Structure formats: structure tokens, C-alpha cells
Amino acid sequence: MGKLIFYALVALLIYWAIKIRAPKQRNDASPPESFEDMVNCAHCGVYLPKSEAVSSQQKYFCSHEHCNLYIRSS
Ligand SMILES: [Zn+2]
């Protein structure tokens, strides 16, 4: 019975050692999610994420207002 407890403790120690090392490796491997494609407004030049930009005529704008102003001026 004593041997069984000894092996159980060894197994627990190995499991514990792996568990401590694993999260650090995962953090290094995970790609940064905060990075997004940045585009600049063709009218005022302000930088904003592509998902928030208004696109028209293969150009990006910070707002519909600037999109309309750019189309009118060009
Ligand atoms: Zn703008």
C-alpha cells in the first residue's frame, strides 16, 4: 500500500510540474488579438480600425459625413 501512495505522489508531482510550465508557453504562442488593420480617412487623414471605417470608391473614411464631402469635392 505504501508503494501505491509513493507512485501517486510522484505522478501528482509530475502533473503539477507540467501544469506550472504549460500556461507560460500558451501565453507566448497566442497571437495578439488587439491588433487590427488600421486605415486612414481619405478626407481628414485620421487613423481608425478598418471595422469602424466607412468604405467607398476603394477608400476609407472616418464617417459618412467625410465620405460624402470627399465624393462631392472630387
Ligand atoms: Zn475623416
N, CA, C, O and the ligand as a Tripos MOL2 file, in Angstrom:
@<TRIPOS>MOLECULE
protein
  297   295    75     0     0
PROTEIN
NO_CHARGES

@<TRIPOS>ATOM
      1 N           0.8380   -1.2120    0.0000 N.3       1 MET1
      2 CA          0.0000    0.0000    0.0000 C.3       1 MET1
      3 C           0.8730    1.2620    0.0000 C.2       1 MET1
      4 O           0.5260    2.2780   -0.6030 O.2       1 MET1
      5 N           2.0100    1.1700    0.6890 N.am      2 GLY2
      6 CA          2.9280    2.2990    0.7790 C.3       2 GLY2
      7 C           3.4890    2.7020   -0.5650 C.2       2 GLY2
      8 O           3.6770    3.8870   -0.8400 O.2       2 GLY2
      9 N           3.7650    1.6850   -1.4280 N.am      3 LYS3
     10 CA          4.3020    1.9520   -2.7640 C.3       3 LYS3
     11 C           3.2880    2.7170   -3.6180 C.2       3 LYS3
     12 O           3.6380    3.6290   -4.3670 O.2       3 LYS3
     13 N           2.0510    2.3270   -3.4840 N.am      4 LEU4
     14 CA          0.9750    2.9530   -4.2780 C.3       4 LEU4
     15 C           0.8820    4.4480   -3.9770 C.2       4 LEU4
     16 O           0.7350    5.2650   -4.8870 O.2       4 LEU4
     17 N           0.9670    4.7930   -2.7140 N.am      5 ILE5
     18 CA          0.9100    6.2030   -2.2960 C.3       5 ILE5
     19 C           2.1270    6.9570   -2.8360 C.2       5 ILE5
     20 O           2.0210    8.1060   -3.2640 O.2       5 ILE5
     21 N           3.2920    6.2860   -2.8080 N.am      6 PHE6
     22 CA          4.5240    6.8870   -3.3090 C.3       6 PHE6
     23 C           4.3980    7.2010   -4.8050 C.2       6 PHE6
     24 O           4.7550    8.2950   -5.2420 O.2       6 PHE6
     25 N           3.8860    6.2350   -5.5900 N.am      7 TYR7
     26 CA          3.7270    6.4340   -7.0360 C.3       7 TYR7
     27 C           2.6790    7.5160   -7.3440 C.2       7 TYR7
     28 O           2.8190    8.3000   -8.2820 O.2       7 TYR7
     29 N           1.6460    7.5240   -6.5310 N.am      8 ALA8
     30 CA          0.5950    8.5340   -6.6830 C.3       8 ALA8
     31 C           1.1670    9.9390   -6.4400 C.2       8 ALA8
     32 O           0.8260   10.8900   -7.1440 O.2       8 ALA8
     33 N           2.0270   10.0490   -5.4470 N.am      9 LEU9
     34 CA          2.6650   11.3280   -5.1290 C.3       9 LEU9
     35 C           3.6130   11.7670   -6.2370 C.2       9 LEU9
     36 O           3.6710   12.9490   -6.5780 O.2       9 LEU9
     37 N           4.3690   10.7990   -6.8080 N.am     10 VAL10
     38 CA          5.2920   11.0920   -7.9060 C.3      10 VAL10
     39 C           4.5020   11.5740   -9.1230 C.2      10 VAL10
     40 O           4.8690   12.5610   -9.7600 O.2      10 VAL10
     41 N           3.4150   10.8710   -9.4370 N.am     11 ALA11
     42 CA          2.5610   11.2370  -10.5670 C.3      11 ALA11
     43 C           1.9680   12.6350  -10.3670 C.2      11 ALA11
     44 O           1.8920   13.4270  -11.3060 O.2      11 ALA11
     45 N           1.5560   12.9220   -9.1500 N.am     12 LEU12
     46 CA          0.9850   14.2230   -8.8120 C.3      12 LEU12
     47 C           2.0260   15.3300   -8.9740 C.2      12 LEU12
     48 O           1.7190   16.4280   -9.4400 O.2      12 LEU12
     49 N           3.2750   15.0170   -8.5750 N.am     13 LEU13
     50 CA          4.3760   15.9780   -8.6800 C.3      13 LEU13
     51 C           4.6830   16.2950  -10.1320 C.2      13 LEU13
     52 O           4.9030   17.4550  -10.4820 O.2      13 LEU13
     53 N           4.6990   15.2590  -10.9960 N.am     14 ILE14
     54 CA          4.9500   15.4410  -12.4340 C.3      14 ILE14
     55 C           3.8260   16.2690  -13.0540 C.2      14 ILE14
     56 O           4.0750   17.2010  -13.8180 O.2      14 ILE14
     57 N           2.5910   15.9160  -12.7160 N.am     15 TYR15
     58 CA          1.4180   16.6330  -13.2220 C.3      15 TYR15
     59 C           1.4670   18.1050  -12.8180 C.2      15 TYR15
     60 O           1.1520   18.9930  -13.6100 O.2      15 TYR15
     61 N           1.8680   18.3430  -11.5770 N.am     16 TRP16
     62 CA          1.9600   19.7040  -11.0200 C.3      16 TRP16
     63 C           3.0350   20.5080  -11.7460 C.2      16 TRP16
     64 O           2.8430   21.6850  -12.0510 O.2      16 TRP16
     65 N           4.1950   19.8440  -12.0250 N.am     17 ALA17
     66 CA          5.3100   20.4890  -12.7210 C.3      17 ALA17
     67 C           4.9150   20.8750  -14.1480 C.2      17 ALA17
     68 O           5.2790   21.9520  -14.6210 O.2      17 ALA17
     69 N           4.1750   20.0040  -14.8320 N.am     18 ILE18
     70 CA          3.7270   20.2760  -16.2110 C.3      18 ILE18
     71 C           2.7050   21.4160  -16.2030 C.2      18 ILE18
     72 O           2.7350   22.3020  -17.0570 O.2      18 ILE18
     73 N           1.8130   21.3730  -15.2360 N.am     19 LYS19
     74 CA          0.7390   22.3800  -15.1440 C.3      19 LYS19
     75 C           1.3090   23.7920  -14.9370 C.2      19 LYS19
     76 O           0.7620   24.7680  -15.4530 O.2      19 LYS19
     77 N           2.3900   23.8920  -14.1930 N.am     20 ILE20
     78 CA          3.0200   25.1930  -13.9340 C.3      20 ILE20
     79 C           3.6980   25.7350  -15.1870 C.2      20 ILE20
     80 O           3.6430   26.9350  -15.4530 O.2      20 ILE20
     81 N           4.3330   24.8620  -15.9520 N.am     21 ARG21
     82 CA          5.0630   25.3000  -17.1490 C.3      21 ARG21
     83 C           4.1410   25.5950  -18.3280 C.2      21 ARG21
     84 O           4.4340   26.4870  -19.1240 O.2      21 ARG21
     85 N           3.0510   24.8750  -18.4550 N.am     22 ALA22
     86 CA          2.1660   24.9670  -19.6310 C.3      22 ALA22
     87 C           1.5750   26.3540  -19.8850 C.2      22 ALA22
     88 O           1.6510   26.8190  -21.0220 O.2      22 ALA22
     89 N           0.9920   27.0470  -18.9020 N.am     23 PRO23
     90 CA          0.3490   28.3440  -19.1880 C.3      23 PRO23
     91 C           1.2890   29.3930  -19.7750 C.2      23 PRO23
     92 O           0.8740   30.1910  -20.6160 O.2      23 PRO23
     93 N           2.5660   29.4020  -19.3380 N.am     24 LYS24
     94 CA          3.5300   30.3790  -19.8540 C.3      24 LYS24
     95 C           3.7740   30.1880  -21.3410 C.2      24 LYS24
     96 O           3.8720   31.1560  -22.0960 O.2      24 LYS24
     97 N           3.8720   28.9200  -21.7580 N.am     25 GLN25
     98 CA          4.1000   28.6170  -23.1810 C.3      25 GLN25
     99 C           2.8830   29.0240  -24.0150 C.2      25 GLN25
    100 O           3.0260   29.5180  -25.1330 O.2      25 GLN25
    101 N           1.7000   28.8150  -23.4690 N.am     26 ARG26
    102 CA          0.4630   29.1690  -24.1810 C.3      26 ARG26
    103 C           0.3590   30.6810  -24.3890 C.2      26 ARG26
    104 O          -0.0620   31.1390  -25.4510 O.2      26 ARG26
    105 N           0.7410   31.4410  -23.3830 N.am     27 ASN27
    106 CA          0.6740   32.9030  -23.4850 C.3      27 ASN27
    107 C           1.6170   33.4490  -24.5560 C.2      27 ASN27
    108 O           1.2890   34.4040  -25.2600 O.2      27 ASN27
    109 N           2.8070   32.8210  -24.6700 N.am     28 ASP28
    110 CA          3.7760   33.2700  -25.6700 C.3      28 ASP28
    111 C           3.3160   32.9400  -27.0850 C.2      28 ASP28
    112 O           3.5800   33.6870  -28.0270 O.2      28 ASP28
    113 N           2.6230   31.8080  -27.2200 N.am     29 ALA29
    114 CA          2.2240   31.3340  -28.5500 C.3      29 ALA29
    115 C           0.9780   32.0380  -29.0830 C.2      29 ALA29
    116 O           0.7960   32.1440  -30.2950 O.2      29 ALA29
    117 N           0.1260   32.5150  -28.1890 N.am     30 SER30
    118 CA         -1.1420   33.1020  -28.6360 C.3      30 SER30
    119 C          -0.9120   34.4360  -29.3560 C.2      30 SER30
    120 O          -0.1830   35.2910  -28.8530 O.2      30 SER30
    121 N          -1.5220   34.6170  -30.5210 N.am     31 PRO31
    122 CA         -1.3190   35.8730  -31.2560 C.3      31 PRO31
    123 C          -2.0630   37.0210  -30.5930 C.2      31 PRO31
    124 O          -3.1320   36.8110  -30.0190 O.2      31 PRO31
    125 N          -1.5200   38.2270  -30.6620 N.am     32 PRO32
    126 CA         -2.2130   39.3660  -30.0520 C.3      32 PRO32
    127 C          -3.5180   39.6580  -30.7780 C.2      32 PRO32
    128 O          -3.5500   39.8050  -32.0000 O.2      32 PRO32
    129 N          -4.5910   39.7400  -30.0000 N.am     33 GLU33
    130 CA         -5.9160   39.9460  -30.5990 C.3      33 GLU33
    131 C          -6.2690   41.4240  -30.7520 C.2      33 GLU33
    132 O          -7.2040   41.7800  -31.4690 O.2      33 GLU33
    133 N          -5.5110   42.2750  -30.0690 N.am     34 SER34
    134 CA         -5.8250   43.7040  -30.1020 C.3      34 SER34
    135 C          -5.4330   44.3580  -31.4360 C.2      34 SER34
    136 O          -5.9400   45.4240  -31.7840 O.2      34 SER34
    137 N          -4.5250   43.7080  -32.1750 N.am     35 PHE35
    138 CA         -4.0920   44.2930  -33.4400 C.3      35 PHE35
    139 C          -5.1570   44.1340  -34.5180 C.2      35 PHE35
    140 O          -5.6780   43.0410  -34.7380 O.2      35 PHE35
    141 N          -5.4640   45.2150  -35.1710 N.am     36 GLU36
    142 CA         -6.4630   45.2130  -36.2330 C.3      36 GLU36
    143 C          -5.9290   46.0840  -37.3650 C.2      36 GLU36
    144 O          -5.1110   46.9750  -37.1370 O.2      36 GLU36
    145 N          -6.3880   45.8270  -38.5700 N.am     37 ASP37
    146 CA         -5.9680   46.6480  -39.6980 C.3      37 ASP37
    147 C          -6.4020   48.0930  -39.4800 C.2      37 ASP37
    148 O          -7.5710   48.3700  -39.2090 O.2      37 ASP37
    149 N          -5.4390   49.0120  -39.6030 N.am     38 MET38
    150 CA         -5.7390   50.4310  -39.4370 C.3      38 MET38
    151 C          -5.7620   51.1000  -40.8090 C.2      38 MET38
    152 O          -4.9020   50.8540  -41.6540 O.2      38 MET38
    153 N          -6.7550   51.9390  -41.0050 N.am     39 VAL39
    154 CA         -6.8650   52.6840  -42.2620 C.3      39 VAL39
    155 C          -6.9880   54.1670  -41.9040 C.2      39 VAL39
    156 O          -7.3700   54.5090  -40.7850 O.2      39 VAL39
    157 N          -6.6630   55.0440  -42.8560 N.am     40 ASN40
    158 CA         -6.8410   56.4620  -42.5630 C.3      40 ASN40
    159 C          -7.8890   57.0830  -43.4800 C.2      40 ASN40
    160 O          -8.0360   56.7210  -44.6470 O.2      40 ASN40
    161 N          -8.5900   58.0130  -42.9060 N.am     41 CYS41
    162 CA         -9.6680   58.7090  -43.6090 C.3      41 CYS41
    163 C          -9.0830   59.4770  -44.7960 C.2      41 CYS41
    164 O          -8.1090   60.2130  -44.6400 O.2      41 CYS41
    165 N          -9.6700   59.3070  -45.9700 N.am     42 ALA42
    166 CA         -9.1850   59.9830  -47.1780 C.3      42 ALA42
    167 C          -9.4610   61.4840  -47.1330 C.2      42 ALA42
    168 O          -8.8530   62.2470  -47.8840 O.2      42 ALA42
    169 N         -10.3640   61.9110  -46.2690 N.am     43 HIS43
    170 CA        -10.7130   63.3290  -46.1720 C.3      43 HIS43
    171 C          -9.8850   64.0610  -45.1210 C.2      43 HIS43
    172 O          -9.2660   65.0770  -45.4360 O.2      43 HIS43
    173 N          -9.8570   63.5780  -43.8910 N.am     44 CYS44
    174 CA         -9.1440   64.2800  -42.8120 C.3      44 CYS44
    175 C          -7.8630   63.5670  -42.3710 C.2      44 CYS44
    176 O          -7.0600   64.1540  -41.6450 O.2      44 CYS44
    177 N          -7.6550   62.3300  -42.7900 N.am     45 GLY45
    178 CA         -6.4140   61.6120  -42.5140 C.3      45 GLY45
    179 C          -6.3350   60.9480  -41.1570 C.2      45 GLY45
    180 O          -5.2690   60.4550  -40.7900 O.2      45 GLY45
    181 N          -7.4140   60.9140  -40.3990 N.am     46 VAL46
    182 CA         -7.4150   60.2990  -39.0680 C.3      46 VAL46
    183 C          -7.3500   58.7660  -39.2110 C.2      46 VAL46
    184 O          -7.9760   58.1840  -40.0970 O.2      46 VAL46
    185 N          -6.5810   58.1340  -38.3190 N.am     47 TYR47
    186 CA         -6.4590   56.6750  -38.3370 C.3      47 TYR47
    187 C          -7.5500   56.0430  -37.4940 C.2      47 TYR47
    188 O          -7.8580   56.5100  -36.3980 O.2      47 TYR47
    189 N          -8.1340   54.9660  -38.0270 N.am     48 LEU48
    190 CA         -9.1700   54.2510  -37.3000 C.3      48 LEU48
    191 C          -9.1890   52.7870  -37.7260 C.2      48 LEU48
    192 O          -8.7190   52.4510  -38.8130 O.2      48 LEU48
    193 N          -9.7390   51.8980  -36.8620 N.am     49 PRO49
    194 CA         -9.7940   50.4810  -37.2390 C.3      49 PRO49
    195 C         -10.6500   50.2790  -38.4890 C.2      49 PRO49
    196 O         -11.6510   50.9660  -38.6960 O.2      49 PRO49
    197 N         -10.2320   49.3200  -39.3140 N.am     50 LYS50
    198 CA        -10.9150   49.0580  -40.5860 C.3      50 LYS50
    199 C         -12.3950   48.7160  -40.3810 C.2      50 LYS50
    200 O         -13.2490   49.0640  -41.1970 O.2      50 LYS50
    201 N         -12.6780   48.0120  -39.2470 N.am     51 SER51
    202 CA        -14.0580   47.5940  -38.9730 C.3      51 SER51
    203 C         -14.9750   48.7800  -38.6740 C.2      51 SER51
    204 O         -16.1900   48.6880  -38.8490 O.2      51 SER51
    205 N         -14.3880   49.9030  -38.2180 N.am     52 GLU52
    206 CA        -15.1880   51.0900  -37.8910 C.3      52 GLU52
    207 C         -15.2250   52.0970  -39.0330 C.2      52 GLU52
    208 O         -15.9760   53.0710  -38.9850 O.2      52 GLU52
    209 N         -14.4090   51.8600  -40.0660 N.am     53 ALA53
    210 CA        -14.3120   52.8120  -41.1700 C.3      53 ALA53
    211 C         -15.4490   52.6420  -42.1670 C.2      53 ALA53
    212 O         -16.0160   51.5590  -42.3160 O.2      53 ALA53
    213 N         -15.7700   53.7450  -42.8470 N.am     54 VAL54
    214 CA        -16.7680   53.7310  -43.9160 C.3      54 VAL54
    215 C         -15.9850   53.6320  -45.2270 C.2      54 VAL54
    216 O         -15.1390   54.4810  -45.5080 O.2      54 VAL54
    217 N         -16.2570   52.6140  -46.0190 N.am     55 SER55
    218 CA        -15.5090   52.4480  -47.2650 C.3      55 SER55
    219 C         -16.3750   52.8040  -48.4590 C.2      55 SER55
    220 O         -17.5420   52.4240  -48.5450 O.2      55 SER55
    221 N         -15.7630   53.5530  -49.3890 N.am     56 SER56
    222 CA        -16.4270   53.9490  -50.6210 C.3      56 SER56
    223 C         -15.3740   54.2260  -51.6810 C.2      56 SER56
    224 O         -14.3450   54.8300  -51.3800 O.2      56 SER56
    225 N         -15.6040   53.8040  -52.8940 N.am     57 GLN57
    226 CA        -14.6880   54.0130  -54.0170 C.3      57 GLN57
    227 C         -13.2680   53.5480  -53.6710 C.2      57 GLN57
    228 O         -12.2960   54.2330  -53.9880 O.2      57 GLN57
    229 N         -13.1500   52.3930  -53.0260 N.am     58 GLN58
    230 CA        -11.8740   51.7900  -52.6120 C.3      58 GLN58
    231 C         -11.0800   52.6940  -51.6690 C.2      58 GLN58
    232 O          -9.8590   52.5670  -51.5750 O.2      58 GLN58
    233 N         -11.7620   53.6070  -50.9680 N.am     59 LYS59
    234 CA        -11.1290   54.4750  -49.9690 C.3      59 LYS59
    235 C         -11.8830   54.3490  -48.6620 C.2      59 LYS59
    236 O         -13.0360   53.9190  -48.6310 O.2      59 LYS59
    237 N         -11.2100   54.7320  -47.5740 N.am     60 TYR60
    238 CA        -11.8320   54.6310  -46.2590 C.3      60 TYR60
    239 C         -12.0320   56.0140  -45.6520 C.2      60 TYR60
    240 O         -11.2430   56.9340  -45.8670 O.2      60 TYR60
    241 N         -13.1040   56.1250  -44.8940 N.am     61 PHE61
    242 CA        -13.4550   57.3890  -44.2460 C.3      61 PHE61
    243 C         -13.8240   57.1450  -42.7910 C.2      61 PHE61
    244 O         -14.2820   56.0620  -42.4280 O.2      61 PHE61
    245 N         -13.6160   58.1820  -41.9470 N.am     62 CYS62
    246 CA        -13.9140   58.0610  -40.5220 C.3      62 CYS62
    247 C         -15.4190   58.1520  -40.2640 C.2      62 CYS62
    248 O         -15.9050   57.6560  -39.2470 O.2      62 CYS62
    249 N         -16.1510   58.7780  -41.1740 N.am     63 SER63
    250 CA        -17.5970   58.9130  -41.0050 C.3      63 SER63
    251 C         -18.2800   59.0580  -42.3660 C.2      63 SER63
    252 O         -17.6270   59.3260  -43.3760 O.2      63 SER63
    253 N         -19.5820   58.8800  -42.3770 N.am     64 HIS64
    254 CA        -20.3610   59.0590  -43.6100 C.3      64 HIS64
    255 C         -20.2810   60.5020  -44.0990 C.2      64 HIS64
    256 O         -20.3090   60.7600  -45.3030 O.2      64 HIS64
    257 N         -20.1830   61.4360  -43.1590 N.am     65 GLU65
    258 CA        -20.0760   62.8580  -43.4790 C.3      65 GLU65
    259 C         -18.8260   63.1270  -44.3190 C.2      65 GLU65
    260 O         -18.8940   63.8010  -45.3460 O.2      65 GLU65
    261 N         -17.6920   62.5970  -43.8770 N.am     66 HIS66
    262 CA        -16.4410   62.7820  -44.6160 C.3      66 HIS66
    263 C         -16.4520   62.0300  -45.9350 C.2      66 HIS66
    264 O         -15.8210   62.4550  -46.9030 O.2      66 HIS66
    265 N         -17.1570   60.9300  -45.9750 N.am     67 CYS67
    266 CA        -17.3120   60.1650  -47.2190 C.3      67 CYS67
    267 C         -18.0500   61.0100  -48.2510 C.2      67 CYS67
    268 O         -17.6350   61.1010  -49.4070 O.2      67 CYS67
    269 N         -19.1460   61.6240  -47.8210 N.am     68 ASN68
    270 CA        -19.9350   62.4840  -48.7140 C.3      68 ASN68
    271 C         -19.1570   63.7220  -49.1550 C.2      68 ASN68
    272 O         -19.2170   64.1260  -50.3170 O.2      68 ASN68
    273 N         -18.4210   64.3240  -48.2020 N.am     69 LEU69
    274 CA        -17.6140   65.5140  -48.5110 C.3      69 LEU69
    275 C         -16.5240   65.1850  -49.5270 C.2      69 LEU69
    276 O         -16.2380   65.9880  -50.4150 O.2      69 LEU69
    277 N         -15.9280   64.0310  -49.4010 N.am     70 TYR70
    278 CA        -14.8480   63.6230  -50.3130 C.3      70 TYR70
    279 C         -15.4040   63.3880  -51.7150 C.2      70 TYR70
    280 O         -14.8010   63.8020  -52.7060 O.2      70 TYR70
    281 N         -16.5490   62.7270  -51.7940 N.am     71 ILE71
    282 CA        -17.1800   62.4380  -53.0790 C.3      71 ILE71
    283 C         -17.5980   63.7390  -53.7890 C.2      71 ILE71
    284 O         -17.4510   63.8680  -55.0040 O.2      71 ILE71
    285 N         -18.1200   64.6940  -53.0110 N.am     72 ARG72
    286 CA        -18.5470   65.9770  -53.5760 C.3      72 ARG72
    287 C         -17.3660   66.8040  -54.0780 C.2      72 ARG72
    288 O         -17.4480   67.4480  -55.1240 O.2      72 ARG72
    289 N         -16.2570   66.7810  -53.3140 N.am     73 SER73
    290 CA        -15.0890   67.6000  -53.6710 C.3      73 SER73
    291 C         -14.2750   67.0080  -54.8100 C.2      73 SER73
    292 O         -13.5340   67.7290  -55.4790 O.2      73 SER73
    293 N         -14.4040   65.6930  -55.0430 N.am     74 SER74
    294 CA        -13.5820   65.0750  -56.0920 C.3      74 SER74
    295 C         -14.2790   65.1060  -57.4580 C.2      74 SER74
    296 O         -13.7220   64.6260  -58.4460 O.2      74 SER74
    297 ZN        -12.4220   61.9680  -41.6610 Zn       75 ZN75
@<TRIPOS>BOND
     1     1     2 1
     2     2     3 1
     3     3     4 2
     4     3     5 am
     5     5     6 1
     6     6     7 1
     7     7     8 2
     8     7     9 am
     9     9    10 1
    10    10    11 1
    11    11    12 2
    12    11    13 am
    13    13    14 1
    14    14    15 1
    15    15    16 2
    16    15    17 am
    17    17    18 1
    18    18    19 1
    19    19    20 2
    20    19    21 am
    21    21    22 1
    22    22    23 1
    23    23    24 2
    24    23    25 am
    25    25    26 1
    26    26    27 1
    27    27    28 2
    28    27    29 am
    29    29    30 1
    30    30    31 1
    31    31    32 2
    32    31    33 am
    33    33    34 1
    34    34    35 1
    35    35    36 2
    36    35    37 am
    37    37    38 1
    38    38    39 1
    39    39    40 2
    40    39    41 am
    41    41    42 1
    42    42    43 1
    43    43    44 2
    44    43    45 am
    45    45    46 1
    46    46    47 1
    47    47    48 2
    48    47    49 am
    49    49    50 1
    50    50    51 1
    51    51    52 2
    52    51    53 am
    53    53    54 1
    54    54    55 1
    55    55    56 2
    56    55    57 am
    57    57    58 1
    58    58    59 1
    59    59    60 2
    60    59    61 am
    61    61    62 1
    62    62    63 1
    63    63    64 2
    64    63    65 am
    65    65    66 1
    66    66    67 1
    67    67    68 2
    68    67    69 am
    69    69    70 1
    70    70    71 1
    71    71    72 2
    72    71    73 am
    73    73    74 1
    74    74    75 1
    75    75    76 2
    76    75    77 am
    77    77    78 1
    78    78    79 1
    79    79    80 2
    80    79    81 am
    81    81    82 1
    82    82    83 1
    83    83    84 2
    84    83    85 am
    85    85    86 1
    86    86    87 1
    87    87    88 2
    88    87    89 am
    89    89    90 1
    90    90    91 1
    91    91    92 2
    92    91    93 am
    93    93    94 1
    94    94    95 1
    95    95    96 2
    96    95    97 am
    97    97    98 1
    98    98    99 1
    99    99   100 2
   100    99   101 am
   101   101   102 1
   102   102   103 1
   103   103   104 2
   104   103   105 am
   105   105   106 1
   106   106   107 1
   107   107   108 2
   108   107   109 am
   109   109   110 1
   110   110   111 1
   111   111   112 2
   112   111   113 am
   113   113   114 1
   114   114   115 1
   115   115   116 2
   116   115   117 am
   117   117   118 1
   118   118   119 1
   119   119   120 2
   120   119   121 am
   121   121   122 1
   122   122   123 1
   123   123   124 2
   124   123   125 am
   125   125   126 1
   126   126   127 1
   127   127   128 2
   128   127   129 am
   129   129   130 1
   130   130   131 1
   131   131   132 2
   132   131   133 am
   133   133   134 1
   134   134   135 1
   135   135   136 2
   136   135   137 am
   137   137   138 1
   138   138   139 1
   139   139   140 2
   140   139   141 am
   141   141   142 1
   142   142   143 1
   143   143   144 2
   144   143   145 am
   145   145   146 1
   146   146   147 1
   147   147   148 2
   148   147   149 am
   149   149   150 1
   150   150   151 1
   151   151   152 2
   152   151   153 am
   153   153   154 1
   154   154   155 1
   155   155   156 2
   156   155   157 am
   157   157   158 1
   158   158   159 1
   159   159   160 2
   160   159   161 am
   161   161   162 1
   162   162   163 1
   163   163   164 2
   164   163   165 am
   165   165   166 1
   166   166   167 1
   167   167   168 2
   168   167   169 am
   169   169   170 1
   170   170   171 1
   171   171   172 2
   172   171   173 am
   173   173   174 1
   174   174   175 1
   175   175   176 2
   176   175   177 am
   177   177   178 1
   178   178   179 1
   179   179   180 2
   180   179   181 am
   181   181   182 1
   182   182   183 1
   183   183   184 2
   184   183   185 am
   185   185   186 1
   186   186   187 1
   187   187   188 2
   188   187   189 am
   189   189   190 1
   190   190   191 1
   191   191   192 2
   192   191   193 am
   193   193   194 1
   194   194   195 1
   195   195   196 2
   196   195   197 am
   197   197   198 1
   198   198   199 1
   199   199   200 2
   200   199   201 am
   201   201   202 1
   202   202   203 1
   203   203   204 2
   204   203   205 am
   205   205   206 1
   206   206   207 1
   207   207   208 2
   208   207   209 am
   209   209   210 1
   210   210   211 1
   211   211   212 2
   212   211   213 am
   213   213   214 1
   214   214   215 1
   215   215   216 2
   216   215   217 am
   217   217   218 1
   218   218   219 1
   219   219   220 2
   220   219   221 am
   221   221   222 1
   222   222   223 1
   223   223   224 2
   224   223   225 am
   225   225   226 1
   226   226   227 1
   227   227   228 2
   228   227   229 am
   229   229   230 1
   230   230   231 1
   231   231   232 2
   232   231   233 am
   233   233   234 1
   234   234   235 1
   235   235   236 2
   236   235   237 am
   237   237   238 1
   238   238   239 1
   239   239   240 2
   240   239   241 am
   241   241   242 1
   242   242   243 1
   243   243   244 2
   244   243   245 am
   245   245   246 1
   246   246   247 1
   247   247   248 2
   248   247   249 am
   249   249   250 1
   250   250   251 1
   251   251   252 2
   252   251   253 am
   253   253   254 1
   254   254   255 1
   255   255   256 2
   256   255   257 am
   257   257   258 1
   258   258   259 1
   259   259   260 2
   260   259   261 am
   261   261   262 1
   262   262   263 1
   263   263   264 2
   264   263   265 am
   265   265   266 1
   266   266   267 1
   267   267   268 2
   268   267   269 am
   269   269   270 1
   270   270   271 1
   271   271   272 2
   272   271   273 am
   273   273   274 1
   274   274   275 1
   275   275   276 2
   276   275   277 am
   277   277   278 1
   278   278   279 1
   279   279   280 2
   280   279   281 am
   281   281   282 1
   282   282   283 1
   283   283   284 2
   284   283   285 am
   285   285   286 1
   286   286   287 1
   287   287   288 2
   288   287   289 am
   289   289   290 1
   290   290   291 1
   291   291   292 2
   292   291   293 am
   293   293   294 1
   294   294   295 1
   295   295   296 2
@<TRIPOS>SUBSTRUCTURE
     1 MET1         2 RESIDUE 1 A MET
     2 GLY2         6 RESIDUE 1 A GLY
     3 LYS3        10 RESIDUE 1 A LYS
     4 LEU4        14 RESIDUE 1 A LEU
     5 ILE5        18 RESIDUE 1 A ILE
     6 PHE6        22 RESIDUE 1 A PHE
     7 TYR7        26 RESIDUE 1 A TYR
     8 ALA8        30 RESIDUE 1 A ALA
     9 LEU9        34 RESIDUE 1 A LEU
    10 VAL10       38 RESIDUE 1 A VAL
    11 ALA11       42 RESIDUE 1 A ALA
    12 LEU12       46 RESIDUE 1 A LEU
    13 LEU13       50 RESIDUE 1 A LEU
    14 ILE14       54 RESIDUE 1 A ILE
    15 TYR15       58 RESIDUE 1 A TYR
    16 TRP16       62 RESIDUE 1 A TRP
    17 ALA17       66 RESIDUE 1 A ALA
    18 ILE18       70 RESIDUE 1 A ILE
    19 LYS19       74 RESIDUE 1 A LYS
    20 ILE20       78 RESIDUE 1 A ILE
    21 ARG21       82 RESIDUE 1 A ARG
    22 ALA22       86 RESIDUE 1 A ALA
    23 PRO23       90 RESIDUE 1 A PRO
    24 LYS24       94 RESIDUE 1 A LYS
    25 GLN25       98 RESIDUE 1 A GLN
    26 ARG26      102 RESIDUE 1 A ARG
    27 ASN27      106 RESIDUE 1 A ASN
    28 ASP28      110 RESIDUE 1 A ASP
    29 ALA29      114 RESIDUE 1 A ALA
    30 SER30      118 RESIDUE 1 A SER
    31 PRO31      122 RESIDUE 1 A PRO
    32 PRO32      126 RESIDUE 1 A PRO
    33 GLU33      130 RESIDUE 1 A GLU
    34 SER34      134 RESIDUE 1 A SER
    35 PHE35      138 RESIDUE 1 A PHE
    36 GLU36      142 RESIDUE 1 A GLU
    37 ASP37      146 RESIDUE 1 A ASP
    38 MET38      150 RESIDUE 1 A MET
    39 VAL39      154 RESIDUE 1 A VAL
    40 ASN40      158 RESIDUE 1 A ASN
    41 CYS41      162 RESIDUE 1 A CYS
    42 ALA42      166 RESIDUE 1 A ALA
    43 HIS43      170 RESIDUE 1 A HIS
    44 CYS44      174 RESIDUE 1 A CYS
    45 GLY45      178 RESIDUE 1 A GLY
    46 VAL46      182 RESIDUE 1 A VAL
    47 TYR47      186 RESIDUE 1 A TYR
    48 LEU48      190 RESIDUE 1 A LEU
    49 PRO49      194 RESIDUE 1 A PRO
    50 LYS50      198 RESIDUE 1 A LYS
    51 SER51      202 RESIDUE 1 A SER
    52 GLU52      206 RESIDUE 1 A GLU
    53 ALA53      210 RESIDUE 1 A ALA
    54 VAL54      214 RESIDUE 1 A VAL
    55 SER55      218 RESIDUE 1 A SER
    56 SER56      222 RESIDUE 1 A SER
    57 GLN57      226 RESIDUE 1 A GLN
    58 GLN58      230 RESIDUE 1 A GLN
    59 LYS59      234 RESIDUE 1 A LYS
    60 TYR60      238 RESIDUE 1 A TYR
    61 PHE61      242 RESIDUE 1 A PHE
    62 CYS62      246 RESIDUE 1 A CYS
    63 SER63      250 RESIDUE 1 A SER
    64 HIS64      254 RESIDUE 1 A HIS
    65 GLU65      258 RESIDUE 1 A GLU
    66 HIS66      262 RESIDUE 1 A HIS
    67 CYS67      266 RESIDUE 1 A CYS
    68 ASN68      270 RESIDUE 1 A ASN
    69 LEU69      274 RESIDUE 1 A LEU
    70 TYR70      278 RESIDUE 1 A TYR
    71 ILE71      282 RESIDUE 1 A ILE
    72 ARG72      286 RESIDUE 1 A ARG
    73 SER73      290 RESIDUE 1 A SER
    74 SER74      294 RESIDUE 1 A SER
    75 ZN75       297 GROUP 0 **** ****
